[in-house]
Amino acid sequence: MKHSRLNIVLLVLLVLILLPALFYTGYEFSRLSEAEENLSMVYEQQLDAVLFSVNQYAWDVTGTWFAEIQGILRQTDSDRKRHEALARFVQDRSAIRTISLHDSTGRIHESSESAGQDFLLRLSDSLAARRDLLTRLLRYRTELYLKIEPLLIPLDTARPRLSLIAVVADGSDQGLFGAVSLESREFVTSVIEAKLSDVAGDDLLLVCRDRRSGEVLFSTGPMEKDRALTQTRRLWLFPEYEVGIRLKGRTVEEIARERFTRNGILFVIVDILLIVGVILVYRTFRREIELAALKSDFVSNVSHELKTPLALIRMFAETLEMGRVRDEKQRQEYYSIIVQETERLTRLINNILTFSRIEAGRKKYHFRPTDLNRIVEDVMAMYSFHLEHKGFTARTEYAPALPPVMADEEAVAEALINLIDNAMKYSEEEKRVTVRTAMIGNTICIEVEDAGIGIAIDQQNRIFEKFYRVSDGLVHTAKGSGLGLSLVRHIMDAHGGTVDVHSESGSGSLFRLAFPAEQSVQQQ
């Protein structure tokens, strides 16, 4: 029954507390992982938006340049003024190498003074070969949209030079196209660098570098060799260059990993606390169930302990009352049995009352100088007839010149009686009890030794618990309340002493009441 109730309690704890907690932890771990993935995705999108803004800014700058060129063409009424205005425009913008104007066939109408003849011829040929490009730009123009198209012009001794092509004016034929040739490196340092610094702020590291050689053109902070960029994007205007970005300090992956680890540790700690709590609750329930079972056994045992002496007292008293005993010797024997059973009842009731006072915290002790030898002598004198009647051989050994201790005489006698009573209960074949006093080191001791069934080592720590009784040996035939040794320990704790047991199964037991020598009157 006890194990069945414990199994039910354990099942309830598992179903209602532990399993839901573990399932919830697993769910939260999956949610954490999903959240970190979403965080990384959002972060990448934000970084991508930053890189997009850099590229968009570069396009906006070139779009502004073409709008200014259109304004120059509209506001100048002579070739000389237009030529001077275009020259000033190129001079004020270090990233621009040349500006040239072309018709729909690619033929040059006008160019800035810095334009080399060889480059202009190559540019003209490239435009003539890309009639589809010019047609597309004119179509956007009719829709009132300024479309800019990049065009790489091959050179013999250097990298291809980028020229930006857009319709800048309506011509008599079909339109006038402007070609703005750029120096890529100068454009990055003079135009894009300021934008990168503004976007980076204090949290981001932005880097512009050559994709082929890895050369860094510009960086908003020191580069760490062991820290890779989180994302990179090519510059729309200059595909040979790329812009990279990452957080300064820790990366988002490191932050996400740290957050996941921290939250995971917190969940594990909570689960451990829950498991510990379940274990403690289970142990408490188990202890309460065991205690309830022990109390039930206690009631049963006490009832038996009360019924047996009462039945004997009644039987012998009725026999004497009816005058059936004629022999005086036998009559005296009956009287002695009645007295013994009365004393037995008294001890049992005293134990119960003492235990009740202890549990209620009302037990009081009256300490005074006490001779332990005298207590042993008085108890043995009182118990001698009972021992002889049960067939026990009793022996006493007294330590000479034993100093008195501060003790409650009645309490010490009660502890000694409980030990002797236990020795008698659990001695089956060899009925021998020895009570001795001794001075061992700094303690003054009373020892009770028997030759009974002994106590298993694994049971010795529990025999002093209230209601507990050893579950083997003579326990089923030797009745008791399960309070005796618990009272002994409480009495010794109140005296600042200890009660120890030395025993093995089948080899008898020795109980020692040890009083600290510091409490002896002699030392005071």
VOVO-169097 format. One record per residue (C-alpha): residue number from 1; residue in three letters; y, x, z. Coordinates in steps of 0.5 Angstrom, whole numbers, padded with zeros to 4 digits. Each point is the difference from the previous one (the first is absolute). Example, Ala and Ser with C-alpha at 12.3 -4.5 7.8 and 13.67 -1.06 7.14 Angstrom:
<sites>
   num   residuo   north    east      up
     1       ALA   -0009    0025    0016
     2       SER    0007    0002   -0002
</sites>
This chain:
<sites>
   num   residuo   north    east      up
     1       MET    0000    0000    0000
     2       LYS    0005    0006    0002
     3       HIS   -0001    0003   -0007
     4       SER    0000   -0006   -0004
     5       ARG    0007   -0001    0003
     6       LEU    0002    0007   -0001
     7       ASN   -0002   -0001   -0007
     8       ILE    0004   -0006   -0001
     9       VAL    0006    0003    0003
    10       LEU   -0001    0006   -0004
    11       LEU    0000   -0004   -0006
    12       VAL    0006   -0004    0001
    13       LEU    0004    0006    0001
    14       LEU   -0002    0003   -0006
    15       VAL    0001   -0006   -0004
    16       LEU    0007   -0002    0003
    17       ILE    0003    0007    0001
    18       LEU   -0003    0006   -0003
    19       LEU   -0003   -0003   -0007
    20       PRO    0007   -0003   -0001
    21       ALA    0004    0006    0002
    22       LEU   -0005    0005   -0004
    23       PHE    0001   -0005   -0006
    24       TYR    0007    0000    0001
    25       THR    0001    0007    0000
    26       GLY   -0004    0001   -0007
    27       TYR    0005   -0005   -0003
    28       GLU    0006    0003    0003
    29       PHE   -0003    0007   -0003
    30       SER   -0001   -0003   -0007
    31       ARG    0007   -0003    0001
    32       LEU    0003    0007    0002
    33       SER   -0003    0003   -0006
    34       GLU    0003   -0006   -0005
    35       ALA    0006    0001    0003
    36       GLU    0001    0007   -0001
    37       GLU   -0002   -0001   -0007
    38       ASN    0005   -0005   -0001
    39       LEU    0005    0005    0004
    40       SER   -0002    0006   -0005
    41       MET    0001   -0005   -0006
    42       VAL    0007   -0003    0002
    43       TYR    0002    0007    0002
    44       GLU   -0002    0003   -0007
    45       GLN    0003   -0006   -0003
    46       GLN    0007    0002    0003
    47       LEU   -0001    0007   -0002
    48       ASP   -0001   -0002   -0007
    49       ALA    0006   -0005    0001
    50       VAL    0004    0007    0002
    51       LEU   -0002    0004   -0006
    52       PHE    0001   -0006   -0005
    53       SER    0007    0000    0003
    54       VAL    0001    0007   -0001
    55       ASN   -0002   -0001   -0008
    56       GLN    0004   -0006    0000
    57       TYR    0006    0004    0002
    58       ALA   -0001    0005   -0005
    59       TRP    0000   -0005   -0005
    60       ASP    0006   -0004    0002
    61       VAL    0004    0007    0000
    62       THR   -0002    0001   -0007
    63       GLY    0002   -0008   -0002
    64       THR    0007    0002    0003
    65       TRP    0001    0006   -0004
    66       PHE   -0002   -0004   -0006
    67       ALA    0005   -0006    0002
    68       GLU    0005    0005    0001
    69       ILE   -0001    0003   -0007
    70       GLN    0001   -0007   -0003
    71       GLY    0006    0000    0004
    72       ILE    0003    0006   -0003
    73       LEU   -0002   -0002   -0007
    74       ARG    0004   -0007    0001
    75       GLN    0006    0003    0003
    76       THR    0001    0006   -0005
    77       ASP    0003   -0001   -0007
    78       SER    0000    0006   -0003
    79       ASP   -0006    0005   -0001
    80       ARG    0004    0006    0004
    81       LYS    0001   -0004    0006
    82       ARG   -0007   -0003    0000
    83       HIS   -0003    0008   -0001
    84       GLU    0004    0002    0006
    85       ALA   -0002   -0006    0004
    86       LEU   -0007    0002   -0001
    87       ALA    0001    0007    0001
    88       ARG    0003   -0001    0007
    89       PHE   -0006   -0005    0001
    90       VAL   -0005    0005   -0001
    91       GLN    0004    0005    0004
    92       ASP    0001   -0004    0006
    93       ARG   -0008   -0001    0000
    94       SER   -0004    0006    0001
    95       ALA   -0007   -0003   -0001
    96       ILE    0003   -0002   -0007
    97       ARG   -0001    0005   -0006
    98       THR    0002   -0003   -0006
    99       ILE    0003   -0007   -0002
   100       SER   -0001   -0002   -0008
   101       LEU    0001   -0007   -0004
   102       HIS   -0005   -0002   -0005
   103       ASP   -0001   -0005   -0005
   104       SER   -0006   -0004   -0001
   105       THR   -0003    0005   -0005
   106       GLY    0001    0005    0005
   107       ARG    0006    0004   -0003
   108       ILE    0005    0003    0005
   109       HIS    0007   -0003    0000
   110       GLU    0003    0004    0006
   111       SER   -0002    0005    0005
   112       SER    0002    0003    0006
   113       GLU    0003    0008   -0001
   114       SER   -0006    0002    0004
   115       ALA   -0005   -0002   -0004
   116       GLY   -0004    0005   -0004
   117       GLN   -0001   -0001   -0008
   118       ASP   -0007    0001    0001
   119       PHE   -0001   -0005    0005
   120       LEU    0004   -0005   -0003
   121       LEU   -0005    0001   -0007
   122       ARG   -0006   -0001    0004
   123       LEU    0003   -0006    0004
   124       SER    0002   -0003   -0007
   125       ASP   -0007    0001   -0003
   126       SER   -0003   -0003    0007
   127       LEU    0004   -0006   -0001
   128       ALA   -0001   -0001   -0007
   129       ALA   -0008    0000    0001
   130       ARG    0001   -0005    0006
   131       ARG    0003   -0006   -0004
   132       ASP   -0004   -0005    0004
   133       LEU    0003    0003    0006
   134       LEU    0007   -0001   -0003
   135       THR   -0002   -0007   -0002
   136       ARG   -0002   -0002    0007
   137       LEU    0006    0002    0003
   138       LEU    0004   -0004   -0005
   139       ARG   -0004   -0006    0001
   140       TYR    0002    0001    0008
   141       ARG    0007    0001   -0002
   142       THR    0000   -0007   -0004
   143       GLU   -0002   -0003    0007
   144       LEU    0006    0003    0004
   145       TYR   -0005    0005    0003
   146       LEU    0001    0007    0001
   147       LYS   -0007    0003   -0001
   148       ILE    0000    0008    0001
   149       GLU   -0006    0004   -0003
   150       PRO   -0002    0007    0001
   151       LEU   -0002    0005   -0005
   152       LEU   -0003    0007    0000
   153       ILE    0003    0005   -0005
   154       PRO   -0004    0006   -0001
   155       LEU    0003    0007    0001
   156       ASP   -0003    0006   -0002
   157       THR    0002    0005    0006
   158       ALA    0000   -0005    0005
   159       ARG   -0003   -0007    0003
   160       PRO    0002   -0006   -0004
   161       ARG    0006   -0003    0002
   162       LEU    0001   -0007    0002
   163       SER    0005   -0004   -0004
   164       LEU    0002   -0007    0002
   165       ILE    0001   -0005   -0006
   166       ALA    0004   -0007    0000
   167       VAL    0004   -0004   -0004
   168       VAL    0007    0002    0002
   169       ALA    0004   -0004   -0005
   170       ASP   -0001   -0005   -0006
   171       GLY    0001    0004   -0007
   172       SER    0002   -0003   -0007
   173       ASP   -0007    0001   -0002
   174       GLN   -0004   -0002    0006
   175       GLY    0002    0004    0006
   176       LEU    0002    0007    0003
   177       PHE   -0005    0003    0005
   178       GLY    0002    0005    0005
   179       ALA   -0005    0006    0002
   180       VAL    0001    0003    0007
   181       SER   -0004    0006    0001
   182       LEU   -0001    0002    0007
   183       GLU   -0002    0007    0004
   184       SER   -0006   -0003    0004
   185       ARG    0001    0005    0006
   186       GLU    0007   -0001    0000
   187       PHE   -0001   -0008    0000
   188       VAL   -0004    0001    0006
   189       THR    0004    0004    0004
   190       SER    0007   -0003   -0001
   191       VAL   -0002   -0007   -0001
   192       ILE   -0007   -0002    0004
   193       GLU    0001    0005    0005
   194       ALA    0005   -0004    0004
   195       LYS   -0004   -0007   -0001
   196       LEU   -0006    0004    0003
   197       SER    0004    0002    0006
   198       ASP    0003   -0007    0001
   199       VAL   -0007   -0003    0000
   200       ALA   -0004    0005    0004
   201       GLY    0005   -0001    0006
   202       ASP   -0003    0003    0006
   203       ASP   -0007   -0003   -0001
   204       LEU   -0003    0002   -0007
   205       LEU   -0001    0006   -0003
   206       LEU    0002   -0001   -0008
   207       VAL   -0002    0006   -0005
   208       CYS    0001    0001   -0007
   209       ARG   -0004    0005   -0003
   210       ASP   -0003    0003   -0007
   211       ARG   -0006   -0004   -0001
   212       ARG   -0003    0006   -0004
   213       SER    0002    0006    0004
   214       GLY    0001   -0003    0007
   215       GLU    0007    0003    0000
   216       VAL    0004   -0004    0005
   217       LEU    0007   -0002   -0003
   218       PHE    0002   -0004    0006
   219       SER   -0002   -0002    0007
   220       THR    0003   -0004    0006
   221       GLY   -0003    0004    0005
   222       PRO   -0005    0006    0001
   223       MET   -0007    0000   -0003
   224       GLU   -0006    0001    0004
   225       LYS   -0006    0003   -0004
   226       ASP   -0005   -0004    0003
   227       ARG    0003   -0007    0000
   228       ALA   -0001   -0003   -0007
   229       LEU    0005   -0005   -0003
   230       THR   -0002   -0007    0001
   231       GLN    0002   -0003   -0007
   232       THR    0003    0003   -0006
   233       ARG    0003   -0003   -0006
   234       ARG    0003    0003   -0007
   235       LEU    0007    0000   -0001
   236       TRP    0001   -0005   -0006
   237       LEU    0005    0004   -0003
   238       PHE   -0004    0007    0001
   239       PRO   -0007   -0001    0000
   240       GLU   -0001    0007    0001
   241       TYR    0003   -0001    0007
   242       GLU   -0003   -0004    0006
   243       VAL    0003   -0003    0006
   244       GLY   -0004    0000    0006
   245       ILE    0001   -0003    0007
   246       ARG   -0003    0000    0007
   247       LEU    0002   -0001    0007
   248       LYS    0003    0005    0004
   249       GLY   -0005    0002    0006
   250       ARG   -0006   -0004    0000
   251       THR   -0003   -0003   -0006
   252       VAL   -0001   -0008    0000
   253       GLU   -0008    0002    0000
   254       GLU    0001    0004    0006
   255       ILE    0004   -0006    0003
   256       ALA   -0005   -0005   -0002
   257       ARG   -0006    0004    0003
   258       GLU    0004    0002    0006
   259       ARG    0001   -0008    0001
   260       PHE   -0007   -0002   -0002
   261       THR   -0002    0006    0005
   262       ARG    0004   -0003    0006
   263       ASN   -0001   -0007   -0001
   264       GLY   -0008    0002   -0001
   265       ILE    0000    0003    0007
   266       LEU    0004   -0005    0003
   267       PHE   -0005   -0005   -0002
   268       VAL   -0006    0004    0002
   269       ILE    0003    0001    0007
   270       VAL    0001   -0008    0000
   271       ASP   -0008    0000   -0002
   272       ILE   -0002    0005    0005
   273       LEU    0004   -0004    0006
   274       LEU   -0003   -0006   -0002
   275       ILE   -0007    0003    0000
   276       VAL    0002    0003    0007
   277       GLY    0002   -0007    0002
   278       VAL   -0006   -0004   -0003
   279       ILE   -0004    0006    0004
   280       LEU    0003   -0001    0006
   281       VAL    0000   -0008    0000
   282       TYR   -0007    0000   -0002
   283       ARG   -0002    0005    0006
   284       THR    0005   -0005    0005
   285       PHE   -0004   -0006   -0003
   286       ARG   -0007    0004    0001
   287       ARG    0002    0002    0007
   288       GLU    0002   -0007    0002
   289       ILE   -0006   -0002   -0003
   290       GLU   -0004    0005    0004
   291       LEU    0004   -0001    0006
   292       ALA   -0001   -0008    0000
   293       ALA   -0008    0002   -0001
   294       LEU    0000    0004    0006
   295       LYS    0004   -0005    0004
   296       SER   -0005   -0005   -0002
   297       ASP   -0006    0005    0002
   298       PHE    0005    0001    0007
   299       VAL    0000   -0007    0001
   300       SER   -0008   -0001   -0001
   301       ASN   -0001    0006    0004
   302       VAL    0004   -0002    0006
   303       SER   -0003   -0007    0000
   304       HIS   -0007    0004    0000
   305       GLU    0003    0004    0006
   306       LEU    0002   -0005    0004
   307       LYS   -0006   -0005   -0001
   308       THR   -0005    0005    0002
   309       PRO    0003    0002    0007
   310       LEU    0002   -0007    0001
   311       ALA   -0007   -0003   -0002
   312       LEU   -0004    0005    0005
   313       ILE    0005   -0001    0005
   314       ARG   -0001   -0008    0000
   315       MET   -0008    0001   -0001
   316       PHE    0000    0005    0006
   317       ALA    0005   -0004    0004
   318       GLU   -0004   -0007   -0001
   319       THR   -0006    0004    0002
   320       LEU    0002    0002    0006
   321       GLU    0004   -0007    0001
   322       MET   -0007   -0004    0000
   323       GLY   -0003    0005    0005
   324       ARG   -0006    0002   -0005
   325       VAL    0001    0007    0002
   326       ARG   -0004    0001    0007
   327       ASP    0000    0008    0000
   328       GLU    0006    0003    0003
   329       LYS    0000    0006   -0005
   330       GLN   -0001   -0004   -0006
   331       ARG    0006   -0004    0003
   332       GLN    0004    0006    0001
   333       GLU   -0002    0003   -0007
   334       TYR    0003   -0007   -0003
   335       TYR    0006    0001    0004
   336       SER    0001    0007   -0003
   337       ILE   -0001   -0003   -0007
   338       ILE    0006   -0005    0001
   339       VAL    0004    0005    0002
   340       GLN   -0001    0005   -0005
   341       GLU    0001   -0006   -0006
   342       THR    0006   -0002    0004
   343       GLU    0003    0007   -0001
   344       ARG   -0002    0000   -0007
   345       LEU    0004   -0006   -0001
   346       THR    0006    0003    0004
   347       ARG    0000    0006   -0004
   348       LEU   -0001   -0004   -0007
   349       ILE    0006   -0004    0002
   350       ASN    0004    0006    0003
   351       ASN   -0001    0003   -0007
   352       ILE    0003   -0006   -0004
   353       LEU    0006   -0001    0005
   354       THR    0001    0007   -0001
   355       PHE    0000    0000   -0007
   356       SER    0004   -0006    0000
   357       ARG    0006    0003    0004
   358       ILE   -0001    0006   -0005
   359       GLU    0001   -0004   -0006
   360       ALA    0006   -0004    0003
   361       GLY    0003    0007    0003
   362       ARG    0000   -0002    0007
   363       LYS   -0005    0005    0003
   364       LYS    0003    0004    0005
   365       TYR   -0003    0006    0003
   366       HIS    0001    0003    0007
   367       PHE    0000    0007    0001
   368       ARG   -0001    0004    0006
   369       PRO   -0004    0006    0002
   370       THR   -0007   -0001   -0001
   371       ASP   -0007    0004    0001
   372       LEU   -0004   -0001   -0006
   373       ASN   -0006    0002    0004
   374       ARG    0001   -0006    0005
   375       ILE    0000   -0005   -0006
   376       VAL   -0006    0003   -0003
   377       GLU   -0003   -0001    0007
   378       ASP    0002   -0007    0001
   379       VAL   -0002   -0002   -0007
   380       MET   -0007    0003    0001
   381       ALA   -0001   -0003    0007
   382       MET    0002   -0007   -0003
   383       TYR   -0004    0001   -0006
   384       SER   -0006    0003    0003
   385       PHE   -0004   -0006    0001
   386       HIS    0001   -0002   -0007
   387       LEU   -0002    0006   -0003
   388       GLU   -0007    0000    0004
   389       HIS   -0001   -0007   -0001
   390       LYS    0000    0002   -0008
   391       GLY   -0004    0006    0001
   392       PHE    0005    0005   -0001
   393       THR    0000    0007    0003
   394       ALA    0007    0001    0003
   395       ARG    0003    0007    0001
   396       THR    0007    0002    0002
   397       GLU    0003    0007    0000
   398       TYR    0007    0002    0003
   399       ALA    0004    0005   -0001
   400       PRO    0002    0004    0006
   401       ALA    0008    0000    0002
   402       LEU    0002   -0005   -0005
   403       PRO    0007   -0001    0000
   404       PRO    0003   -0007    0001
   405       VAL    0003   -0003   -0006
   406       MET    0006   -0005   -0001
   407       ALA   -0005   -0006   -0002
   408       ASP   -0001   -0008    0001
   409       GLU   -0006    0000    0004
   410       GLU   -0002   -0007   -0002
   411       ALA    0001    0002   -0008
   412       VAL   -0004    0006    0001
   413       ALA   -0006   -0003    0003
   414       GLU    0000   -0006   -0005
   415       ALA    0000    0005   -0006
   416       LEU   -0006    0004    0004
   417       ILE   -0004   -0007    0001
   418       ASN    0001   -0001   -0007
   419       LEU   -0003    0007   -0002
   420       ILE   -0006   -0001    0005
   421       ASP   -0001   -0007   -0003
   422       ASN    0000    0002   -0007
   423       ALA   -0005    0006    0002
   424       MET   -0005   -0005    0003
   425       LYS    0001   -0005   -0006
   426       TYR   -0002    0005   -0005
   427       SER   -0006    0004    0003
   428       GLU   -0006   -0003   -0002
   429       GLU   -0006    0005    0002
   430       GLU    0003    0006    0004
   431       LYS    0004   -0004    0005
   432       ARG    0004    0006    0003
   433       VAL    0008    0000    0002
   434       THR    0004    0006    0002
   435       VAL    0007   -0001    0003
   436       ARG    0004    0007    0001
   437       THR    0007    0002    0002
   438       ALA    0002    0007   -0003
   439       MET    0006    0004   -0001
   440       ILE    0000    0002   -0007
   441       GLY    0006    0005   -0002
   442       ASN    0007   -0004    0001
   443       THR   -0004   -0007    0001
   444       ILE   -0003   -0003    0006
   445       CYS   -0006   -0004   -0003
   446       ILE   -0005   -0006    0002
   447       GLU   -0007    0001   -0005
   448       VAL   -0005   -0006   -0001
   449       GLU   -0006    0003   -0003
   450       ASP   -0006   -0005   -0002
   451       ALA   -0007    0002   -0004
   452       GLY    0001   -0007   -0004
   453       ILE    0000   -0001   -0008
   454       GLY    0006    0004   -0001
   455       ILE    0006   -0002   -0005
   456       ALA    0000    0002   -0007
   457       ILE    0006    0005   -0002
   458       ASP    0003   -0005   -0005
   459       GLN    0001   -0005    0005
   460       GLN    0003    0004    0006
   461       ASN    0007   -0001   -0003
   462       ARG   -0001   -0008    0000
   463       ILE   -0003   -0001    0007
   464       PHE    0006    0000    0004
   465       GLU    0003   -0006   -0005
   466       LYS    0001   -0006    0003
   467       PHE   -0006   -0005   -0001
   468       TYR   -0004    0005   -0004
   469       ARG   -0007    0001    0002
   470       VAL   -0005    0005   -0004
   471       SER   -0004   -0003   -0005
   472       ASP   -0007    0003    0001
   473       GLY   -0004    0002    0006
   474       LEU   -0001   -0005    0006
   475       VAL    0006   -0004   -0002
   476       HIS   -0003   -0006   -0002
   477       THR   -0004    0000    0007
   478       ALA    0005    0003    0005
   479       LYS    0006   -0005    0000
   480       GLY    0007    0002    0002
   481       SER    0007   -0002   -0002
   482       GLY    0002    0006   -0004
   483       LEU    0006    0001    0005
   484       GLY   -0002    0005    0005
   485       LEU    0001    0006   -0004
   486       SER    0007   -0002   -0003
   487       LEU    0002   -0002    0007
   488       VAL   -0002    0008    0002
   489       ARG    0004    0003   -0005
   490       HIS    0006   -0005    0002
   491       ILE   -0001    0002    0007
   492       MET    0000    0008   -0002
   493       ASP    0006   -0001   -0004
   494       ALA    0004   -0003    0005
   495       HIS   -0002    0006    0005
   496       GLY    0002    0005   -0006
   497       GLY   -0008    0002    0000
   498       THR   -0005    0000   -0006
   499       VAL   -0007   -0003    0000
   500       ASP   -0005    0004   -0005
   501       VAL   -0007   -0002   -0002
   502       HIS   -0005    0006   -0002
   503       SER   -0006   -0004   -0002
   504       GLU   -0006    0000   -0006
   505       SER   -0004   -0005   -0002
   506       GLY   -0007    0000    0004
   507       SER    0003    0005    0005
   508       GLY    0004   -0003    0005
   509       SER    0008    0000    0001
   510       LEU    0005    0003    0005
   511       PHE    0006   -0003    0001
   512       ARG    0006    0004    0003
   513       LEU    0006   -0003    0004
   514       ALA    0005    0006    0000
   515       PHE    0006    0000    0004
   516       PRO    0006    0005   -0001
   517       ALA    0000    0005    0005
   518       GLU    0008   -0001    0000
   519       GLN   -0001   -0006    0004
   520       SER   -0004    0003    0005
   521       VAL    0004   -0001    0007
   522       GLN   -0002    0007    0002
   523       GLN    0004    0003   -0006
   524       GLN    0006   -0005    0001
</sites>
